[in-house]
Amino acid sequence: MEPYFAAQDEAITKPQEMISLAKQTREASQLERALRLARRAFQACPNDPGTAAVLSGILRKAQRPEEALEVGDRFRDSSYKPILTSRAAALCDLERWDEALRQIRQVFAIGGGRGDEESFLVWNRIIAAAPELLDK
């Protein structure tokens, strides 16, 4: 990372600004920078499921599903759909299809049977990889 970005990022003290920049840098494929920002935000707000969802998503994009799952596990009893969806996706990354299916069904239940684009992507991934689970 260029020294300019390091100094600029360190100057940010508000967790929401860190998360906002983490999302931007993730989309610009600056994963290490995004990860540093998201980790700092999560350290400042360890009980915020929104911050956790962003961190989890960045970890997954960085091919670190075990770490993403660790973050998600802290919120498994939450009703915040984005972190639960990210947790289900991390379970898919780890090919833990039974658990992923249970988690994504919880997301749909919280949404009254409705989901968003991300939750349907996870659902379709499970169906493609383990269609026999739907018979259970």
C-alpha positions as CSV (number, residue, x, y, z in Angstrom):
1,M,0.0,0.0,0.0
2,E,1.3,3.4,-0.8
3,P,2.3,5.5,2.2
4,Y,-0.3,8.1,1.1
5,F,-3.1,5.7,1.6
6,A,-1.7,4.3,4.9
7,A,-1.6,7.8,6.3
8,Q,-5.0,8.7,4.9
9,D,-6.6,5.6,6.3
10,E,-5.0,5.9,9.7
11,A,-6.4,9.4,10.0
12,I,-10.0,8.1,9.8
13,T,-11.4,7.7,13.3
14,K,-15.1,7.1,12.7
15,P,-16.0,3.4,12.2
16,Q,-18.7,4.3,9.7
17,E,-16.2,6.2,7.5
18,M,-13.9,3.2,7.7
19,I,-16.6,0.8,6.6
20,S,-17.6,3.2,3.8
21,L,-14.1,3.3,2.5
22,A,-13.6,-0.4,3.0
23,K,-16.6,-1.0,0.7
24,Q,-15.2,1.4,-1.9
25,T,-11.8,-0.2,-1.8
26,R,-13.2,-3.7,-2.0
27,E,-15.1,-2.8,-5.1
28,A,-11.8,-1.4,-6.5
29,S,-10.1,-4.7,-5.8
30,Q,-7.9,-3.2,-3.1
31,L,-8.6,-6.1,-0.8
32,E,-5.8,-5.7,1.7
33,R,-6.7,-2.1,2.2
34,A,-10.4,-2.9,2.5
35,L,-9.6,-5.7,5.0
36,R,-7.5,-3.4,7.2
37,L,-10.2,-0.7,7.2
38,A,-13.0,-3.2,8.0
39,R,-11.0,-4.9,10.7
40,R,-10.3,-1.5,12.4
41,A,-14.0,-0.7,12.2
42,F,-15.0,-4.1,13.6
43,Q,-12.5,-3.6,16.5
44,A,-14.2,-0.3,17.3
45,C,-17.8,-1.8,16.9
46,P,-17.5,-5.5,17.6
47,N,-21.3,-5.8,18.3
48,D,-22.5,-4.1,15.1
49,P,-23.8,-6.7,12.6
50,G,-23.6,-4.3,9.7
51,T,-19.8,-3.8,10.2
52,A,-19.5,-7.6,10.7
53,A,-21.3,-8.2,7.4
54,V,-18.9,-6.0,5.5
55,L,-15.8,-7.6,7.1
56,S,-17.2,-11.0,6.5
57,G,-17.8,-10.2,2.8
58,I,-14.3,-8.8,2.4
59,L,-12.8,-11.9,4.0
60,R,-14.8,-14.1,1.7
61,K,-13.6,-12.1,-1.4
62,A,-10.1,-12.5,-0.1
63,Q,-10.5,-16.3,-0.1
64,R,-10.6,-16.5,3.7
65,P,-13.9,-18.3,4.4
66,E,-12.9,-19.7,7.8
67,E,-12.2,-16.2,9.1
68,A,-15.5,-14.9,7.5
69,L,-17.3,-17.7,9.3
70,E,-15.7,-16.8,12.7
71,V,-17.0,-13.3,12.3
72,G,-20.5,-14.5,11.3
73,D,-20.6,-17.0,14.1
74,R,-20.7,-14.2,16.6
75,F,-24.1,-13.1,15.1
76,R,-25.7,-16.5,14.3
77,D,-28.6,-15.6,16.7
78,S,-29.1,-12.2,15.1
79,S,-31.9,-11.3,12.9
80,Y,-29.7,-9.1,10.6
81,K,-30.0,-10.8,7.3
82,P,-26.8,-9.5,5.6
83,I,-24.5,-11.1,8.2
84,L,-26.5,-14.3,8.2
85,T,-26.4,-14.4,4.4
86,S,-22.7,-13.9,4.5
87,R,-22.4,-16.6,7.1
88,A,-24.3,-19.0,4.8
89,A,-22.1,-18.0,1.9
90,A,-19.0,-18.8,4.0
91,L,-20.4,-22.2,4.8
92,C,-20.9,-22.7,1.1
93,D,-17.3,-21.8,0.5
94,L,-16.3,-24.5,3.0
95,E,-18.8,-26.9,1.4
96,R,-20.7,-27.3,4.6
97,W,-24.0,-27.5,2.6
98,D,-26.3,-28.7,5.4
99,E,-25.4,-25.8,7.6
100,A,-25.5,-23.4,4.8
101,L,-29.0,-24.5,3.9
102,R,-30.2,-24.1,7.5
103,Q,-28.7,-20.7,7.7
104,I,-30.2,-19.4,4.4
105,R,-33.6,-20.8,5.3
106,Q,-33.3,-18.7,8.5
107,V,-32.6,-15.7,6.4
108,F,-35.8,-16.3,4.3
109,A,-37.8,-16.9,7.4
110,I,-36.7,-13.6,8.9
111,G,-37.7,-12.0,5.6
112,G,-41.2,-13.5,5.7
113,G,-40.2,-15.9,2.9
114,R,-38.6,-13.2,0.8
115,G,-34.9,-12.7,0.2
116,D,-32.6,-10.4,-1.7
117,E,-30.3,-11.0,-4.6
118,E,-27.4,-12.2,-2.4
119,S,-29.6,-14.7,-0.5
120,F,-30.9,-16.1,-3.7
121,L,-27.4,-16.5,-5.0
122,V,-26.5,-18.5,-1.9
123,W,-29.7,-20.5,-2.2
124,N,-29.0,-21.4,-5.9
125,R,-25.4,-22.3,-5.0
126,I,-26.7,-24.8,-2.4
127,I,-29.2,-26.3,-4.8
128,A,-26.6,-26.7,-7.5
129,A,-24.0,-28.3,-5.2
130,A,-26.3,-30.4,-3.0
131,P,-29.8,-30.8,-4.5
132,E,-30.5,-33.9,-2.4
133,L,-30.7,-31.6,0.7
134,L,-34.0,-30.2,-0.5
135,D,-35.6,-33.6,-0.1
136,K,-35.0,-33.4,3.7
